[in-house]
């Protein structure tokens, strides 16, 4: 079930300045903490409205291998890549612009965040047998530890916390 704010219900989070309107960001890390524990930045990339998801998936897979020592055949990597595809494709299907994809390592797993400029939150839908689409959030809901939406003055961020064998404490910074 999606949460309204951030993962780990009841846990206090603090987020420092979030940069917007920037096409590509250097290796600037948002200072995100949960109870004083840093989240380790893994990957960030802006994408356009019509950009295909496949290049983003390949870049994310390379980042997981590089930063976490993931094996490309690990099932948890596939779950992360499916989630990246679903969330980024939703931006292309349901908004008029692009977005930004960010991955971070936490003590709980991999946090995937996709930010866009619309305020309408995604919602789980009952699958319609007559339509090919409409099942992406059901997949994410089944695979993720938790997921939800953070509303922002300039849009929203949809996030999913995915289980992974590596934790933020074991990831080299």
Secondary structure by P-SEA (a helix, b strand, c coil): ccccccccccbbbbbcccccccccccccccccccccbbbbbcbbbbbcccccaaaaaaaaaaaaaaacccccccaaaaaaaaaaaaaaaaaaacccccbbbbbbbccccbbbbbbccccbbbbbbccccccccccaaaaaaacccbbbbbbcccbbbbbbbbbbccccccccc
